[in-house]
Amino acid sequence: MEKGNFVYSGWRANGFVALVGLLVLIAGGIALCVFGSDVMDPRIGLRTAMLVCGVCLFFISMFCFKGFMLLEPNEARVVMFFGKYKGTFYETGFWWINPFMGRKKISVRARNLNVEPIKVNDKTGNPIMIGLVLVWKIRDTYKASFDIATAHDRFVMVQSDSALRRVASLYNYDDHENKETVTLRSGGNEVNEHLEHELAERLDIAGIEIV
């Protein structure tokens, strides 16, 4: 299996054109069944052939309806062919592709995570309450689909909690006694950058980026 996210480049058709074509095939299958049942020809083989072809055409057309998909802006479909990754489909609109292709819906919209304040210990062991607000989105649909076995929201929540606890433990809350140049209270930008770097490393395995 080729690893890494890439754009699906296989065959696709406009969904409305494909819909009209399938409706025509379904009508043709029904017509064959009707005409086959009315055939007065003494040759049983002709009647049977028409009925079989009509039934097969009808069911094949119905199966092909599985190939339709509708994509909204900032949505994607991870396309697989019998378990093999064939790319990610990003084009918005109504489309039809090979009905044997499996598709997994995935959102690439930005999402918010608001971690309620939790009790942690700062560098000197003093208990403090700290929380965070995170905006994130999926960048790599391959990693997001195949490299983690849990829901994306849950994965981000667990990793954010872990990163927040780690970063908080590296700084003092205040500098009254230790004269620290960077503290949780005064070093907002530097602490945020450190936390963002810590989160980026943890979330990269799932193809998630911090916005």
N, C-alpha and C positions, 0 to 999 in steps of 0.2 A: 504494500500500500504506500502510495506516495504521500509523504507527510508534509504538513504545512498548508496554510490557507491559500487558496487561489480561486479565481473567478471561474464559474462553470462556463465552458465554451462549447458544450455539446449542442445538438440540434434542438430547436424549439420552434413553436408556431404560435401565431396570434390566437388567443383563446376563442375569439368570436368566429374567426374563419374555421377553426377546428370544430367548434360547436355546430356550425351549419353543416359541415361535412359529415359529422357523426349522425346528425338528425336525418340526413339524406340516406345514409347507410342503414339506419334503423327502419326507415320507411321502405327501403328496398328489401330488407329482410322480411318485413311483414308482407309486402306484396308477393314475394316468392312463395311464402307459406300459403297465402290466399289462392294464388293462381295454381299452385301445386295441388291443393285440395280440390280444385275445380277441373283439373285436367281429366278429360274423358278418354284419353289415349289408352288403348289396351295394354300398352307397355308399362308395367308397374315400375320399372326402373326409372323412367323419366319423372314420374310423380314423386317417387322417393327421393331422387336426387334434388328436385326443386325444394322439397320440404326440408331436407337435411341442410342444403345450402342456405335456405332462409333462416332456419333456427341458428345455425352457426354464425351467420352474418349479424343476426340480432344480438346474440350474447357477446360476440367479439366487440361490437360497437358499444355495448353497455360496459364492458370491461375497460374500454379506452377512456371512459369518463374519469377514471382514476388519474389520468394524466393532467387534469386541469388544476391550476393553482392561481390564487389571487394574492398579489403582494402590495402592501401599503408602503408609504415612505418610511424609511428606516427599519424595514423588515428584511429578512433574508431567509433562504431555504438552503439547508445543507443537503446536497444531493448525493445519494449513494446508489450503487448498482450491485445488488446482492452482497452488501457489506463493504464494498470498495468505495472509498471517497472519490467522487468525480468532480468536486468543486462546489462553490457556493454561489447561488443565484441571487443577484441583488436588484435586478431590473423590476421596477414597479409596474403594475398593470395586470392584465388577465392573460395567462399563458397556458400553453399545452406542451408537455414534454412526454417522453417515453413513459407509458404507464407502469413499466417494470421498475422504474427508478423510484427508490425510496426517498422521501423528503422529510426533513426535520425543521420545523419552524423555529426561528430564533430572532429575537429582537436586538437591534443594535442601537436602540434609543438610549439616551442618557437617563440614569436612575439615581434616586437619592437614597442615602442610608443615614438615619439619625440614630446614633448610638447614645442611649440614655446614660447619664453620669454613673460611673461605677467606682467602687472604692478600691484604690491601689495605694502602694507605698512609694514615696519618692526616693531619691538617692540615699537619703539618710534614714529611711525607714518610717518617716512620718506618714500617717494615713491621710489621703486626700481624695476628693471626688473629682473625676475628670470624664469628659465625654467628647464626641466629635461628630461633625456633619460631613459626609462624604458624597461626592458626585462621581459616578463611574459609568462605564459602558463597555460593551464587548467589542474588542478590536479584532481578535483572531477567532473566527468561528470554528476552525478545526480544533484548536485547543479547548475551546469552550464546550465542544460537543463530545470529544473523545478522551481528554486528558484528566477530567475530574468525574467523580461518580455521585456528585450531590448537586442540588439545585444551586444556581448561581447566586441568588440572594442569600442563601444560607452560607455558602462558601465565603462570600464577601463579609458577612456579619462575623463569622468565627475568626477570620484572619484579621479583621479590623480590631476586634476585641483583643486579640493576642498582641498585635503591633502596638496598640495603645498602651497596654500594660508594660511592654518592654521599654518603649520610649520614655514613659513617665518615670520608670525606675532609674533612668540615666541622668536625671536632672533633680536639683533641689527645687522645692516649691518657691522658696524665697531665699534671699542672701543675707539675712540679718546676722547670722553667725559665721557662715562659711565664706562669705565674700565671693561667691561664684559670679562670673561675668555673664553667664547665661543661665536663667532659671525658667521654670514653667510659667511663672507670673510675669516676668519682664521680657523674656526672649521669644516672643510670639512667632516672629517670622522664621527664626532659625529652628525652633522646635517643630513648627509646621513642616518645614522643608525636610527635616530629619524623619518625621512621621510619614510624609509622602514617599520618601525614598524607601523606607521600611515596607510600606504597603505595596509599592510598585513591585518590589522583589517578590513578595508573597503572592500577589495576584497575577503575576506574569504567567505562571504555570497554567492558569485558566484562560489566558488570552484576554484578560481584562485590563483596561487602562484607567487611570485616574484623570478625571476631567478638571 
